[in-house]
Amino acid sequence: MPGTLRFITCGSVDDGKSTLIGRLLFESKQIFDDQLTALEKDSMRYGTQGTSVDLALLVDGLQAEREQGITIDVAYRFFATTQRRFVVADTPGHEEYTRNMATGASTADLAVLLVDAKKGLMTQTRRHSRIVAMLGVRHVVLAVNKMDLVGWDEGIFSRIRDEYRLLADELGFATVHAIPVSAIEGSNVMKPGADSPWYDGPALLEYLENIDVTDTRDEISFRMPVQWVNRPDQDFRGYCGRIASGRVRRGDRVRIAPGGLDAHIRSIVVWQGEIEEAVQGDSVTLCLDDEVDVSRGDVIASALDPVELSDQFEAKVICLSGHHLVPGRPYILRMHACQSGVTVTGIKHRIDVNSGAHLAAKTLELNDMGVVNLSTSTPVPFEPYARSRILGSFILIDRMSNETVGAGMIDFALRRASNIHWQGLDVDKAARAGLKYQKPRCLWLTGLSGSGKSTIANLLEKRFFALGRHTYILDGDNVRHGLNRDLGFTEADRVENIRRVAEVARLMVDAGLIVIVSFLSPFRSERDFARSLFAPGEFIEIFVDAPLDECERRDTKGLYAKARRGELKHFTGIDSPYEPPESPEIRLDTLAGSPEDCIGSILDVVGDGRAD
């Protein structure tokens, strides 16, 4: 019997995806009597087929789906025949739920793409085709549905089939097979129908039962991401995971990534006991003959063909969140069992999912697809997605909200990741600071425009200068005249503005200076990124707190008034948000105290800057 086939149904709105799956479930006798009774009742209440049973309700499980007659979430269903087992994902057709469709395609071997015979190829048909191709689905069935509504016209079917083949050739699918069907009547779904004597191919189910979806690309050697280190007692240490590719035998030499140490397989343990060999898809516990360091997220791989390791990647990304994917903003990357900090260092282009064109973009918005460069905080073991879905796919998580903002596929590692190394220097930060007899720090002042940041920063530097300290001020306005003159005030540009300044401040602290940063820096995630660049205790966040109305009253430049009139776009506090610090080291109330009082409050916390 062929292996289990995981497939997805996709296409435009109302093409009949849920009805088709309902027909497969119904005709393959996968519905119990109580489910059929409930279906008949639901059909009377929510159905769209009059007095007939509405098979789409078998998979449209959400209340909103039944009321609106649409698919919103991904619905997974299992069924089996005497020939094969199937797992099918019914995915939504609406554009706003594209991310849900991508979720279903990420684990599919084949896509059943439905097209309404009356409408022909739609925008979503092209969109979904590009997404499934990007996600590595290599086999497509073009199900031209609702043929009963066009009188089973062979010419209409042939036109749609030929038009789609032009798109399929561009996307490079391994197989494409077109079938005329009527999901509502069942013709050509389970068995050939008499309505289309001009079609001599198999019915949909027969085709799905027999298609070979075995990947013909080069097989990857053994790889297993470690999900758990099993240490029930002092006498046993095993590394648990599911084999992503290849096979492993007792005695094989393996290499641990990212550690790079080699060992041999002492035993392979499963729930029944020890076995001699395990293959792709098996969940096993591996015991090694040497006490090497192995942790969750590491990858155990063949020593003869080690897994790749890098911290710089080019990848395709689908944005899954209403929050834009912004270059320079720090995220969390999760791939297989590995987790790392990551930054989108650049968006190379956005992909027009309708035409495939490459479009310039500074951010990626909800449902956008693009090609980006990524930089992880530590090297991570991976394989390109084209070789391994498990080791080449990842998600991006917002550090503040824990929301999944993107899903991606690694294309390749950037060459500079392996060519650039950190150069050790004999004169370090401690030596430079010792020469100045001071403790280097970054004093980061944040607050609304008009809160008094620049005034306080200037007075603070004068006080340190009088004490003989070596300082430098990075002021938001001043930096935009040079280093950041190419940046505007969009969210993406604000993020890059802070990233550059944070990196410069880090270098200045490494030089032994006391750096005073006076930047509006409205987003917590960017301030947290800046903090992450410094050693504990080196970064002092100072919230210069003043109400918006007071900042507007102090505004001698009239910026707030221009923003209120709509003459200044993306002005913080008016049409762009400011996220105040939740737990700053210092909070300065500029309504209650004078600038001199604020300087005293700062020095009470940080001291006079002298080395301990």
QUIBEL-V828689 format. One line per field, one symbol per residue. ss: DSSP state (2 for helix, 1 for strand, 0 for the rest). psi: psi as a letter, one per 20 degrees, with the letter a starting at -180 (. if undefined). burial: # if it has 16 or more other C-alpha atoms within 10 Angstrom, else .. A space follows every 50 residues. Layout:
# QUIBEL-V828689
ss=???
psi=???
burial=???
This chain:
# QUIBEL-V828689
ss=00001111111000002222222222200000222222222222220000 00002222000022222200000011111100001111110000222222 22222000011111110000002222222222220000111111102222 00022222222222222222200011111101000010001000000000 00022222220000000000001110011111100111111111101110 00111110000111111111001110111000111111000000000011 11000001111111111110000011000111111001111111111111 10000001100011000011111111111111000000222211111100 00011111111110022220000000002222222201001111110000 00222222222222220000111112222000000000002222222222 22222222220001111100000222222222000000111111100222 22220000222222000000010001000000000111100000222222 222222000100
psi=pqrppprqprarpkikghhgghgggghjljprghhgghghghhhgiqjkc iqpohhihhnhqghghhikrpgrpppqprqaihqqqopopqqiqhikhhh ghghhhjqhqpooqpphhhaprghggghghghghjjpipppooorkhhik klohggggggghhhhgghhhikqgqppppprohhijpjfhqqqiimhioj aqrgggghhipojpoirppqrppopphpoomhaiipoqoqrpphqaqqqp iqprpppjhjqqrqohqopahibqrhqqrpiporppprjqmqoprpirpp rphhmqqqprjpqpqppppjqipqopqipprppppdjqpqqqpoiqogrq poigijqpqqqhrprpiqprprpqoqhqpqprqqhhhohgijqrqppphg ijpoiqqrppgrqqhihiipqpopqhoagggghhhilroqrooopqrqpi hjghgggghghhghghjjqorqpopggghiiegkiiqbkrgghgghghgg hggghghhhhijqopopnqgmiphhhhhgghiiqqpihoopoonppqghh hhhinhikghgghhijhoqkpphfjpqpoqqhmqhpppnihhqrhhhhgh hghhgiajiqq.
burial=....######################...##.......##.##..###.. ..########....##..#######.#.##....##.########.#### ##################.##..#########################.. .##..##..##..##..#..#.#..#########.#####.##.##..#. .########...#......##########.......############## ########...########........###.#######.....####### ###..################.############################ #.#........################.#####################. ...###########..............#..##..############### ####.##..##.##....########..#....#......########## ##..###########################..#...#########.#.. ##......##..#......#####...#.##....#####....#..##. ##...#.###..
